[in-house]
Amino acid sequence: MDEPARQEGVGTPDAFERLWTPHRMAYILGESRPSGDGPGDGCPFCDIPRRSDEEGLVVTRGKYAYAVLNLYPYNPGHLMVCPFRHVADYTDLTAEETVELADLTKQAMRALRAASGAQGFNIGMNQGPVAGAGIAAHLHQHVVPRWGGDTNFMPVVGRTKVLPALLRDTRGLLAQAWPED
C-alpha cells in the first residue's frame, strides 16, 4: 500500500479513504426545508405532486396520498407515503386519507419485496420537530426496506451508506413492481 500523501495544514495522514458526498450539504443546510408551516411556504411534499413522476421521484399516486422516494435514503428503496393535503398531525387526517396512507404503505411493502427481495421493514413517522421530523409541517410516513446483514461496517464505522442504484432507476423498478390493489 502506498504511503498517504502529506498535505500541509490537515494533520497527520490516517490512511483512510474518503467518500465525498457534497450533495448532502443541501440537506444539512436545510435548503429544501420550508420557510414556514403553510402549504405555500416551500413545502417539498406539496411541490412534488406538481412534477412528473420521474422528476419528482413519485412511485405511485392515489386519490388522497402518494408514494415518493426519499432523497436522503437510509437504505436503497427508502420511500415515503404522503397525503396530498398539507397536514402535520396524524390525528388531523380524514378517514379516507388514513385508509389510503395505510393501503399505500402495504403496497409499498409488496413492491419492495417484489423489486428487491426486502426481508423486513422499518415503518413510521416522526410527529413534530422534537420527534425528529425534518419537515414537520407535512406528515409523511417512512417505509425503509431491510435485509439480513444490511448493517455492515460502512454505516457503523464509516458513517456512510452505500446505495447501489440511482434514485431514478429505483423509482422505475418500484413503479413497475407496484401492485394493483
C-alpha positions in Angstrom: 0.0 0.0 0.0 1.3 3.4 -0.9 2.1 5.9 1.9 -0.7 8.5 2.2 0.2 11.9 0.6 1.1 14.5 3.1 -0.9 17.7 2.9 0.2 20.7 4.9 -2.3 22.0 7.5 -4.6 19.0 7.7 -2.9 16.9 10.4 -1.4 13.5 10.3 -2.3 11.3 7.4 -4.5 8.5 8.6 -4.6 6.2 5.6 -8.4 6.3 5.4 -10.2 6.7 2.1 -12.7 9.5 1.8 -16.1 9.1 0.2 -17.2 12.6 -0.5 -21.0 13.3 -0.6 -21.3 17.0 -1.3 -24.9 16.6 -2.4 -25.9 16.0 1.2 -24.9 19.6 2.1 -28.3 20.7 0.8 -30.0 18.5 3.4 -27.6 19.5 6.2 -28.0 23.2 5.4 -31.8 22.8 5.2 -32.0 24.1 1.6 -35.1 22.1 0.8 -36.9 22.9 4.1 -40.0 25.0 4.0 -39.7 28.7 5.2 -42.9 28.3 7.3 -45.7 25.9 8.2 -48.1 26.7 5.4 -48.6 24.9 2.1 -47.3 27.9 0.2 -44.1 28.2 2.3 -42.0 26.0 0.1 -43.2 22.6 1.3 -41.5 19.9 -0.9 -44.3 17.5 -0.2 -46.8 20.0 -1.7 -44.4 20.7 -4.6 -43.6 17.1 -5.6 -47.1 16.2 -6.8 -47.0 19.1 -9.3 -44.0 17.5 -11.0 -43.9 14.5 -13.3 -43.5 11.2 -11.6 -40.0 10.8 -12.9 -38.9 14.3 -12.0 -40.5 14.2 -8.5 -39.4 10.5 -7.9 -43.1 9.6 -7.3 -43.6 5.9 -7.4 -47.4 5.9 -7.4 -50.3 8.3 -6.8 -53.6 7.6 -5.1 -56.7 9.9 -4.7 -55.6 11.2 -1.3 -51.9 10.3 -1.0 -48.8 9.3 -2.9 -45.5 7.4 -2.5 -42.2 9.1 -3.3 -38.6 8.0 -2.9 -36.6 9.7 -0.1 -33.9 12.0 -1.5 -31.7 11.1 1.5 -32.4 7.4 2.0 -31.4 5.2 4.9 -31.4 2.2 2.6 -32.0 1.6 -1.1 -35.7 1.9 -1.9 -36.5 4.0 1.2 -39.7 5.8 0.3 -42.3 7.9 2.0 -46.1 7.9 1.8 -47.5 11.4 2.0 -51.0 12.8 1.9 -51.6 15.4 -0.9 -53.2 17.7 1.6 -50.8 19.8 3.7 -51.4 18.4 7.2 -48.9 18.0 10.0 -50.6 15.7 12.5 -51.7 12.2 12.0 -54.9 12.8 14.1 -55.9 15.5 11.6 -56.1 13.1 8.6 -59.6 12.4 7.3 -60.8 8.8 7.4 -60.2 8.5 3.6 -56.6 9.8 3.9 -55.9 7.4 6.8 -57.1 4.4 4.8 -55.2 5.3 1.7 -52.0 6.0 3.7 -52.3 2.5 5.1 -53.1 0.9 1.8 -50.1 2.7 0.0 -47.9 1.5 2.8 -49.0 -2.1 2.3 -48.5 -1.7 -1.4 -45.0 -0.2 -0.9 -44.0 -3.3 1.2 -45.3 -5.6 -1.6 -43.4 -3.6 -4.3 -40.2 -3.5 -2.3 -40.4 -7.3 -1.7 -41.0 -7.9 -5.4 -38.4 -5.5 -6.7 -35.6 -6.0 -4.2 -36.4 -9.0 -2.1 -36.7 -6.9 1.1 -36.9 -9.2 4.1 -38.2 -6.7 6.6 -39.2 -3.0 7.1 -38.9 -0.1 9.4 -42.2 1.9 9.1 -43.0 5.0 10.9 -43.5 8.7 11.1 -41.9 11.4 13.2 -44.5 13.8 14.5 -43.1 17.2 15.3 -39.5 18.6 15.3 -38.7 17.2 18.8 -39.6 13.7 17.5 -37.1 14.1 14.6 -39.3 15.3 11.8 -37.2 17.1 9.3 -40.3 18.6 7.6 -42.8 18.6 10.5 -45.4 20.7 8.7 -46.4 17.9 6.2 -47.0 14.4 7.5 -45.0 11.7 5.8 -44.6 8.0 6.7 -41.3 6.3 6.1 -41.1 2.8 4.6 -37.5 1.6 4.9 -36.7 -1.8 3.4 -34.3 -4.1 5.3 -32.3 -7.2 4.5 -30.4 -9.6 6.7 -26.9 -8.3 7.2 -27.6 -4.8 5.8 -26.0 -3.3 8.9 -22.4 -3.5 7.9 -19.2 -1.6 8.6 -19.9 1.3 6.3 -22.7 2.9 8.4 -21.4 1.7 11.7 -17.7 2.5 11.3 -17.6 4.7 8.2 -20.8 6.6 8.8 -21.6 6.1 5.2 -24.5 4.4 3.3 -23.8 2.6 0.1 -26.7 2.9 -2.4 -26.2 0.6 -5.4 -28.7 2.3 -7.7 -29.6 5.8 -8.8 -32.9 7.1 -7.4 -34.5 7.4 -10.8 -33.6 3.8 -11.6 -35.0 2.7 -8.2 -38.2 4.7 -8.8 -38.6 2.9 -12.2 -38.2 -0.6 -10.6 -40.6 0.1 -7.8 -43.2 1.7 -10.2 -43.1 -1.5 -12.3 -43.4 -3.7 -9.2 -46.2 -1.7 -7.6 -49.2 -3.9 -7.0 -52.7 -3.0 -8.1 -55.0 -3.2 -5.0 
